Amino acid sequence: MRLQAPWVNALSDGLNPDDIQATRKLLTLLRERLERADRVYTGGDATF
């Protein structure tokens, strides 16, 4: 974990925490819609 900290910190430099949260919410919503659509079109849960 210690070796990843500098890389992760550099990766997130300049990103607004509110923007990160909004992106997470959007991706969660899109995933839920895709999963719901998959159940409608396949008649059940798909295994990936």
Summary of the structure (lengths in Angstrom):
residues: 48
radius of gyration: 16.6
end to end distance: 28.5
largest distance: 45.3
contacts: 77
relative contact order: 0.08
helix: 73%
strand: 0%
